[in-house]
Amino acid sequence: MSDAREAPRYTGVRTFAGLDHVALARANAVGARAAIVGVPFDTATSWRPGARFGPEAIRGASVLLRGWHPVHGVDVLGSGAVLDAGDVAITPGNAQRSSEQVAAALAPLCASGAVPLVLGGDHSVALGELRAQAGAHGPVALVLLDAHADTWEDYYGERLFHGTVIRRAVEEGLLDPRRSLIAGIRGPLYAAEDLEQARALGLELVPIEELRRSPPSAFAARVRERTAAGPVFVGVDIDVADPSAAPGTGTPEVGGLSSGELIDLLRALAGVRVVGFDVVEVSPPYDAPGQITALLAANVAYEMLALTAIAGGGG
């Protein structure tokens, strides 16, 4: 990776945090601990588009990141331990085909034991991710930080949309709802059934008020108990954060987490057996001056990579 003490951060090829780039088709063969993968798809959104530009913006904001994590005491980026595998070649306007392309692109990476960290893209991209993960590990536990449960049956008559993706994943047997939870739920609903249908699938929901009442360590203990030491997929829809911290997203909801609260929750997950991550729904056209949403998303991704460094003994 590049060193900002030797060349300014704004020079060179823009990869995540200046990591070395290895083509996605070859990324499974280089022995990396983790790989950044962009999925620039956003045509399954219901409100504001623009998340197709999320991977580019997150990479741009990541130039401020450095390798050493002072809280965890690990080298997050390492020497060859993490790479940037570029973007999946998706099909704009076709969520079904794009999900197939994501699954096919990530499957070799998952099978190799590397941990994919996907930069979205709208939340529909998670279906392809979970297909690849389930192919390698069987049904995974989902730990999702999100303002919405994303468990509707359909939206505008479409079965694959960013608001239906978790239901589709349960139906396909990609995740085990009995070991999964969604935290940060908030905002007005169409009806009470919006939440009840998620619970009917077996998912545990943690409203934002409940999440705030306990320290991050209590949330982490709840995650460990729920996931039962099995393989875990951790997802962050950036709308879990308050619009004051993350205005650049497709479906913002007031009353969300601060940037510090979100980072602390992720740090508390050290030791959980995570096999994949994603950060989705960053929409740069709606971001504030200074690109604060992209900056938060880049730091969320950094904290995720730190968890892989802890698991791999990176010091």
N, C-alpha and C positions, 0 to 999 in steps of 0.2 A: 504494500500500500504506500501511498505518497506521504511525505512528511512536510507539514506546513512550516517547519523551521527551515526547510531547504528551498521551498518554492511556495508562493502565495496560494491560498486555498482556491482562488478563483481561476487558477491555471490548470492545464491538463485535461484529460478526458473525464467527464462527469460520471463517475460511478458512485455507489453508496459509500460515503466516508472515505473515498479514495481507494477502495479495495481493488484488487486485481480483477480484471474481467476474464471470465472463461465462458465460452459459448454453452448455452443450456444443454445442447446435445452431448457435450463432453463433460459436463459438470459432475456427473456421477462417478467419473473415473479418476478424479484427482485427489480423493481422500480428504476432502474438506469436512469440517465439523458442521458447517451451516452454509446456506447459499441464499442470497437475496434474489428474488425473482419478481419482476413486474408483470402485472396483468392489466393492461390499459383498456378495460371494457366498462362501458357505462350506459348501455342502451337497455338496461332492465331497471331503470330508476322510475320512480313515480312522481317526483317533484322536480328538483333542480339537477340538471346534468353537469358534466364537467369532470367526473371522477376518472375519465380516461386519461386525463393529464396528471392524475395523482402520483403515479410512479416517478415521473419526471420531476415534479415539484418536490417530492420527498427526498429524492437523490440530491436535488439542488440545495435543500436545507441541511442536508447531512454533512456538508463540508466543515461545519464547526465541531463535529464529533472527533474525539481522540480515543486512543486505544485503552488506556488504563482507567478502570472503574474504581474510584476511591472508596465507595461504600462497600462493595462486594470484595474488593481487593483482588480483582482478576484482570487479565489482559483480554478485553472483549474481542478485539479484531484480530489479534495474533498475527503470526507470520505464516500465511497460507492456510490458516484454520477456517477463515471465512472468505467467501468470494462473491462477486456479483455476476450472476448468470444472465443478465439482460432481461428482455421481456418475452413473454409467450406471444406467438403470432396468432392473435384471436381473429374472429370474424365480426366486424361491427354490425349491429342490428340483428344478430342471431345468437341468442343466449344459449340455446341447446347445443349448437355446434361449438360455440366458444367453450362451454363446459367440457365437452369431449376433448377439445384441444388442450385445455389446461390439465385435465387428468392424464392425457397421454404424455405431455411434456414433463410433468412432475413425477410420474410413476418410477422411472429409473432412479431419480434422486432419492425418493422415499425408500426404494428397495436397497439402495447402497448404504443406508444408515445415516445419511446426511439429513439435517433438519432444514426444510424449506421455510423461508420467511417471505411471504408474498406481500407485495405492495399493490393494493387495488387502486382503481377499479371499484365498481359498486359491489354490494354484498353478494350478489348472485354468483360471483367468481368462486365463492367458497364451496359450491357444490363440486366443481372439478377438483379442487384441493382435497376435499374429504373423500372423493372416489379414489384418488391416488393413495391417500393415507390408509383407507380401509383395505385396499389391495395389498398393502405392505404389512399392516398391523392388525387387521380385523377391525371391528367396530371400535371407534375411539370415544373417549369422554370429551365433551365439549365444555370449555370454560370460556364464556363469551361475555365481554363487557360491551353493553349496547343499550341505547335508550329504548329499543323496540325488540320484541320477541321474534319477529320475522317468521311467524308460523301460520300465516293465512293460507287458506286452501287455494285461492287464486287471486289475481289482481287484473282488472280489465279483461277477465276471461283467460288470462295467461297463467299457466301453472308454474313457470319458472320466472320469478321476478325477485327483486331484492327483498321484498317483504314476504316471500314464500320459501326461501331457500332452506331454512332450518327444518320445516315440515318435509320438504322433499328429501333431505338428508336422513331424517328419521325413517321415512317410508322405504328408502332404498337400503336401510340397514347399515348405513355408513357410520352412524354414531349411536351410542347406547344412551338413551334418554335417562335411564335410571342412575347413570353416573355423571350426568351433565347438569350444568346450571347456567343461567343467564342473569347477570347482575347489572344494575344501573337503570332498570326499567322505570320510565316516567312519562308524563305528558298526557294530554287528552286522548280519549279512545273513542272509536265508533260505538262500542258497546262493551259491557262487562265480559262478553264472550271472547274478546280479543286476547285477554289473559287466560281465561278458562280453557281455551282450546290448546294453549301451550302446556298447561298443567295436565290436560287430558292425554297429551302425548307422553307424559311421564317426566317432563322437564321441571326442574326446580327454578323458580323465579325469585330474584332478590330485588325488590323495589329500591330506588335510590335512597329513600328515607331509612330503610332498614340497613342498607349498606353503610350509611353515614353514622349510624348509632354505635358501631363497633370499630375497633382499630384494625388496620390492615392485617395484623397477625391473626385476628379472629376470622377474617375472611379467608385467609390462607389455610387455617385449620379446617374450616368448612369445606374448602376445595379438596383438601387431602382426604377428608372423611368421605366425601361424595365420590371422588374419582377412584378411590380404593387401590391406589398404587398402579393402576393400569396406564396404558398410553393415553396421553392427553393432547388435545389440540386447543391452543389458546388463541382466541380472536378478539380484536379490538375494532369495533365500529367507532370511528372518531366522534360520532355524535353522542357517545356516552359522556363526552366532555361538554361543559357549558359553552354556549356560543361566545361568551367572552374570551374563552381560551381557544375555541375551534369554530370560528364562524364559517369557514370554508367547507361546508358539507351539504349533502343533498337534502336532508330532512332534519334540520336543527330543532332541538327541544330545550327550553330554558330550564334552569335548575339543575344542571349537570355537575359533573365532577370538575374541580379545578385541575390544572395541569399537575400540580404537586400531588394531589390526591390520587390521580391516575397512575403516576409514576410510583408512588408508594405501594399501591396495590400490586403492581407488577413485581416490584422488588421483593415483596413478601412471598412470592411463589417460588423462591429458590428451593431447589430440591424436588420439585414436582417433575414427574417424568414426561416432559413435553416432547412430542415428535413433530410438531409443526405449529407455525404461527401465521397470522395475517393481520394487516392494518388496512382497513377499507374505508371507502366513502369520503376520501379527501377530494374536495372539488376546488381546485385553485382559482377558477373564475370568481368564486364567491369569498375568497380569502381576504383578510384585512391587510392593510399596509404592513410591511415587514414579514408577510407570509407566515403568520403565527400558527396557523393550522398545520401547514407543512412542517414547520419547525417542531411542533409537538409530536406529529406523527413520526418524524425522524428520530426523536428521542424515545418514543415508545418502541420503535424498532430496535434501537440501541439497547434498551432494557431487556428486550426479548433475547437479543444476542448474548447479553450478559448471563442470562439463565442457562444458555447452552455452554458458555465458558465454565460456569460453576459445575455443571454436570460432567464436563469433559476434563475437569481438573486444571483449567487454565489459570496459571498464576505467574 
